[in-house]
Amino acid sequence: MAKRTTKKTYAAKSKKTTATQSTPERWMPWVAAGIAFILFATGFNNPMVAMDDHSATVNNPAVRDFSLKIFTQFNLGMYAPITWLGYALAQALGSGAPFWYHLLSAAVHTANVVLVFRLFHRLESNTTVAFFIALFFAIHPMQVEAVSWIAAFSTPLFALFSLLALNAYVRQTEQEPWSKTYWMALGFFVLACLSKSTAVALPLTLLVVDLWLKRAWLSRQAVLEKAPFFVLALGFGLLAFYSRAQAGHPGDSLAGGFSLFDRALMASHTVLFYWTKILLPLGLSIWYPFEKTATGGWPWTYYAAPVVLALILGLVWRSRNTAPFVFRGVLFYLVNIVLSLPFYTVGTFELRGDRYNYLAMLGIFALLAGLPAFLKDKNPKLAERLWIALAALGLFWLVISGSRIRDWRDTQVLIDTAVEHQGDNFGKAYLWKGMDYGDKGDMKGALESFSKAMRINPDLTDAYKFRGGLLGIAKQYERSLEDLDKYLEKNPDDPEILYNRSLTLVNLKRWQEALDDLNKTLELAPEFTRAYRARGNVRKELGDTEGGAADLQEFEKRSAADL
């Protein structure tokens, strides 16, 4: 009678194999990781860009005023305390110097490359396939946005914990149920969700991993071990909606004026758009807007997209037995991109972007690297040529990535590149250009850019906020007040802008209106130290000497405490 192989025996064999693994399995992941680090090191001197970098880091209260409150705060409509811990570390090391943020992001991406190799080496049992997947992941041009954009650090960071969870999950399948490794996987999943809400897709990825390992999806054990992951995913998903609502971005399935039919077209088109960009990553941009035709319809490619996608997925389904690597790869991609497709908008018009593909691309890379391995026995010569073609493709991607990293060396270059390839994104390009000009002290350039943004899209209320502030500095108080009023019509509870408007009203000697704004400012933000001084002076102008003195005393006390 044949001896039965138990899970413990299998694990022992696996451990022995690992201990005696061949040399390539040891150095290959580090070669890919080293290439990734050297590639992104070329961008270490890139500055912060105007698009959210400052808001995410030095101007983020959770980072700037670092404390345990980091776990009770939202920023930019997100709850990502582990990401903020990373930013706080970079800030502590370099006092907010961009170099340290770039270094941290590149280091995390490098670690991810090693984890990708280990994951797919376990799934594929083929060193060469795992190496190519890791190499493509390391250098692909669409990864540049996630790694070089400081504000996108949450993407490689959540991926780090997701990959740790996936590796632990695969290891635990070789062990007894509910082993320590299982709980490690669950813990890493929690850390991933605390880094970025997109991590909630991981339970779906576990189902694909089960398919890869030929495990039964619906067995009692499989259902029980997935249940905690899905419960946590639901909880963190609801938290993401809540954090967006707290930032003034309530969920709206029809946001942006898109109907359900529009959304179906947009989602189908986006999948095909991404696949095209993955294979031929030219014309990359920090935005890819959805633009209807002059008659209110869509270009013909949008109407064709659902049909084309359905045909492709039909062929993929039919290949599930004859070419399972295709089915697994496409499924891995889809489950990791589905939550970032424009079916539903939660407070943002950035409906598609390169960084959303950071983990999902692994499915396409697995498909590409799996093809020559699949053909190895059937057509060895063709398989050999395919390996050479994949190596050439990787070199092509590497060159484009080097060029793409250079786009991030300056906000104006980055925006001009995006405008050249994808248009002005409904005026948003000039809003960001104005912010960058303002940071550089170029008031004329900033005012011209904000005005252009408003002409293109009058609904860009942030442009009114920034232009109003600059006009106040330029002592054009009536125009400043007009802009700040327009911003506050839609954002009445912004204490910073209420304070700015109060200063403009002071210069117009409209004391009572200034006092009203300052009262509301301090009602919304009692810790707003400067507002006490301003209110104290306004109260004195209105004859409230005692109240004014109290406010000025409060200002002095708070200022001393802040030192």
Stockholm file with secondary structure:
# STOCKHOLM 1.0

chainA/1-563         MAKRTTKKTYAAKSKKTTATQSTPERWMPWVAAGIAFILFATGFNNPMVAMDDHSATVNNPAVRDFSLKIFTQFNLGMYAPITWLGYALAQALGSGAPFWYHLLSAAVHTANVVLVFRLFHRLESNTTVAFFIALFFAIHPMQVEAVSWIAAFSTPLFALFSLLALNAYVRQTEQEPWSKTYWMALGFFVLACLSKSTAVALPLTLLVVDLWLKRAWLSRQAVLEKAPFFVLALGFGLLAFYSRAQAGHPGDSLAGGFSLFDRALMASHTVLFYWTKILLPLGLSIWYPFEKTATGGWPWTYYAAPVVLALILGLVWRSRNTAPFVFRGVLFYLVNIVLSLPFYTVGTFELRGDRYNYLAMLGIFALLAGLPAFLKDKNPKLAERLWIALAALGLFWLVISGSRIRDWRDTQVLIDTAVEHQGDNFGKAYLWKGMDYGDKGDMKGALESFSKAMRINPDLTDAYKFRGGLLGIAKQYERSLEDLDKYLEKNPDDPEILYNRSLTLVNLKRWQEALDDLNKTLELAPEFTRAYRARGNVRKELGDTEGGAADLQEFEKRSAADL
#=GR chainA/1-563 SS CCCCCCHHHHHHHHHHHHHTCCHHHHHHHHHHHHHHHHHHHTTTTCCCCTTTHHHHTTTCHHHHTCSGGGGGCCBTTBCCHHHHHHHHHHHHHHTTCHHHHHHHHHHHHHHHHHHHHHHHHHHHCCHHHHHHHHHHHHHCGGGHHHHHCGGGTHHHHHHHHHHHHHHHHHHHTTSCTTCHHHHHHHHHHHHHHTTCGGGGGHHHHHHHHHHHTTCCSSSHHHHHHHHHHHHHHHHHHHHHHHHHHHTTCCCBTTGGGCCHHHHHHHHHHHHHHHHHHHHSCCSCCSCCCCCCCTTSCCCHHHHHHHHHHHHHHHHHHHTTTTSHHHHHHHHHHHHHHGGGSTTSBSSCSCCCCGGGGTTTHHHHHHHHHHHHHHHTTTCHHHHHHHHHHHHHHHHHHHHHHHHHHHHTTCHHHHHHHHHHHHCCTTTHHHHHHHHHHHHTTCHHHHHHHHHHHHHHCTTCHHHHHHHHHHHHHTTCHHHHHHHHHHHHHHCTTCHHHHHHHHHHHHHTTCHHHHHHHHHHHHHHCTTCHHHHHHHHHHHHHTTCHHHHHHHHHHHHHHHHHHC
#=GC SS_cons         CCCCCCHHHHHHHHHHHHHTCCHHHHHHHHHHHHHHHHHHHTTTTCCCCTTTHHHHTTTCHHHHTCSGGGGGCCBTTBCCHHHHHHHHHHHHHHTTCHHHHHHHHHHHHHHHHHHHHHHHHHHHCCHHHHHHHHHHHHHCGGGHHHHHCGGGTHHHHHHHHHHHHHHHHHHHTTSCTTCHHHHHHHHHHHHHHTTCGGGGGHHHHHHHHHHHTTCCSSSHHHHHHHHHHHHHHHHHHHHHHHHHHHTTCCCBTTGGGCCHHHHHHHHHHHHHHHHHHHHSCCSCCSCCCCCCCTTSCCCHHHHHHHHHHHHHHHHHHHTTTTSHHHHHHHHHHHHHHGGGSTTSBSSCSCCCCGGGGTTTHHHHHHHHHHHHHHHTTTCHHHHHHHHHHHHHHHHHHHHHHHHHHHHTTCHHHHHHHHHHHHCCTTTHHHHHHHHHHHHTTCHHHHHHHHHHHHHHCTTCHHHHHHHHHHHHHTTCHHHHHHHHHHHHHHCTTCHHHHHHHHHHHHHTTCHHHHHHHHHHHHHHCTTCHHHHHHHHHHHHHTTCHHHHHHHHHHHHHHHHHHC
//
